[in-house]
Amino acid sequence: MIDTHSHILPGIDDGAKTFDDSLAMLRQAEKAGISDIILTPHYLKGTKYNRNNAEKWKLYQELKDRAVAAGVKINLYLGNEIYIDAELPEMLAGYVGEKSGLMYEVSTLNSTKYVLVELPVRAEEKSAKTTLAAIIKKGFIPLIAHPERYYYVQDNMEILDDYLNMGCLLSGDILGMTGKYGRREEKTLKRLLLDGKLFCLAVDAHKAADYELEVSRKRLLKLLKDERKVEELLTINPGKIIRGEQPIVV
């Protein structure tokens, strides 16, 4: 499995607090068979979750060094989970990633054109589509995080059709298969999976126990009854994200 959404970078958001916490998460992820992880700390402008790329890069490099020293064989990449903001198109303007991206506030996923975006949970942000359309026009590909957790999507899943039609992709949380976030979220996740609306599934891990994935995987395969589809959601499409390949969406 390739995980494109995680909160492992320490002391930067509501995930790992220390490097020891981070390493515990990576060890458990390795046990779960995960080969690659994109580190996606929250970025919410105007809050304490607003570390810029230069600060994130230092933590990222140190975590990679510590992981190697600890014998953890997982490939790590840097990104962000960015809360939707009207200034996001300006924040990404001219972004080309890697070293030149250090002057920016936010990071795309592994310096590709994929941008992990979080929407409000309780009520739909009316300007969200305008903002996402603007970054799509600049060549970016919005990957909307855990749509099954948004109340307005749970009430009306057809809301997502507009986002899909404009070129956004959807990333569900695999832990939702166990009802971690509630019965309505689980029901919505399963419906989105059966309808083929999700591009990938990620863990969205905040602690080591979140990488205990055996039950979630079994329930996913039982639901879809298609090993190839499970592979697409967990490995093939996430791999496209890491490599920056264009998605093929049917």
Residue pairs with C-beta under 8 A, 6 or more apart in sequence:
1 32
1 33
1 34
1 35
1 213
1 234
1 235
1 238
2 34
2 35
2 36
2 37
2 234
2 235
2 238
2 239
2 241
2 242
3 29
3 34
3 36
3 37
3 38
3 202
3 203
3 205
3 238
4 38
4 40
4 79
4 109
4 116
4 143
4 171
4 200
4 202
4 238
4 241
4 242
5 38
5 40
5 81
5 116
5 145
5 171
5 173
5 202
5 203
5 204
6 15
6 25
6 37
6 38
6 39
6 40
6 202
6 203
6 204
6 205
7 13
7 14
7 15
7 16
7 40
7 41
7 42
7 81
7 204
7 205
7 206
8 15
8 16
8 22
8 25
8 26
8 37
8 39
8 63
8 205
9 15
9 16
9 22
9 39
9 41
9 56
9 59
9 60
9 63
10 16
10 17
10 18
10 19
10 21
10 22
10 59
10 63
11 17
11 18
11 59
12 41
12 49
12 51
12 56
12 59
13 41
13 42
13 49
14 42
14 49
14 206
15 21
15 41
15 205
15 206
15 207
16 22
16 25
16 206
16 207
19 62
19 63
19 66
21 207
21 208
22 63
22 66
23 66
23 67
23 70
23 72
24 208
25 205
25 207
25 208
25 210
25 211
26 37
26 67
26 70
26 72
26 74
27 70
27 72
27 208
28 208
28 209
28 211
28 212
29 37
29 74
29 203
29 205
29 211
30 72
30 73
30 74
31 211
32 211
32 212
32 213
32 214
34 74
34 203
34 211
35 74
35 75
36 74
36 75
36 76
36 77
36 238
36 239
36 242
37 74
37 75
37 76
37 77
38 76
38 77
38 78
38 79
38 109
38 110
38 241
38 242
39 60
39 63
39 76
39 77
39 78
39 79
40 79
40 80
40 81
40 109
40 116
41 49
41 51
41 56
41 80
41 81
42 49
42 80
42 81
42 83
42 118
43 49
43 50
43 51
43 80
43 81
43 82
43 83
43 105
43 106
44 50
44 83
45 83
45 85
45 87
45 105
50 105
52 104
52 105
53 101
53 102
53 103
53 104
53 105
53 106
53 107
54 102
54 103
56 78
56 80
56 107
57 78
57 102
60 76
60 78
63 76
64 76
67 74
67 76
77 109
77 110
77 242
78 107
78 110
78 111
79 107
79 108
79 109
79 110
79 116
80 106
80 107
80 108
80 116
81 116
81 117
81 118
81 145
82 88
82 106
82 115
82 116
82 117
82 118
83 117
83 118
84 117
84 118
84 119
84 120
84 125
84 128
84 131
84 132
85 91
85 131
86 127
86 131
88 106
88 115
88 117
88 131
88 134
88 135
89 131
89 134
89 135
89 138
91 104
91 105
91 106
92 104
92 106
92 108
92 115
92 135
92 138
92 140
93 138
95 101
95 104
95 108
96 111
97 107
97 108
97 110
97 111
97 112
98 111
101 107
101 108
101 111
108 114
108 115
108 140
109 115
109 116
109 143
109 241
109 242
110 241
110 242
110 244
111 244
112 241
112 242
112 243
112 244
113 139
113 140
113 141
113 244
114 140
114 141
114 143
114 241
114 244
115 135
115 140
115 141
115 142
115 143
116 143
116 145
116 171
117 132
117 142
117 143
117 144
117 145
118 144
118 145
118 146
119 125
119 128
119 144
119 145
119 147
119 150
120 150
121 149
121 150
121 151
122 150
122 151
122 152
123 151
123 152
124 150
124 152
124 159
129 162
129 163
129 166
132 142
132 163
132 166
132 168
133 166
135 142
136 142
136 166
136 167
136 168
141 167
141 168
141 169
141 247
142 163
142 167
142 168
142 169
143 168
143 169
143 170
143 171
143 199
143 200
143 241
144 163
144 168
144 169
144 170
144 171
145 171
145 202
145 204
146 171
146 172
146 173
146 176
146 204
147 153
147 160
147 170
147 172
147 188
147 192
148 154
148 172
148 173
148 176
148 181
148 185
148 186
148 188
148 189
148 192
149 173
149 176
149 181
149 185
152 159
153 159
153 160
153 188
154 184
154 185
154 187
154 188
157 188
157 191
157 192
157 195
157 197
160 170
160 192
160 197
163 170
164 170
164 197
164 249
169 199
169 200
169 247
169 249
170 192
170 197
170 198
170 199
171 198
171 199
171 200
171 201
171 202
172 189
172 192
172 193
172 198
172 200
172 201
172 202
173 180
173 181
173 189
173 201
173 202
173 203
173 204
174 201
174 202
174 203
174 213
174 216
174 217
174 220
174 234
175 181
175 203
175 204
175 210
175 213
175 216
176 185
176 186
176 189
177 186
177 189
177 190
177 215
177 216
177 219
177 220
177 223
178 186
178 215
178 216
178 219
179 185
179 186
190 223
192 198
193 220
193 223
193 224
193 233
194 223
194 224
196 250
198 233
199 233
199 237
199 247
199 249
200 232
200 233
200 234
200 237
200 238
200 241
201 220
201 233
201 234
202 238
203 210
203 211
203 213
204 210
205 211
217 230
217 234
220 230
220 233
221 227
221 230
224 230
237 247
240 246
240 247
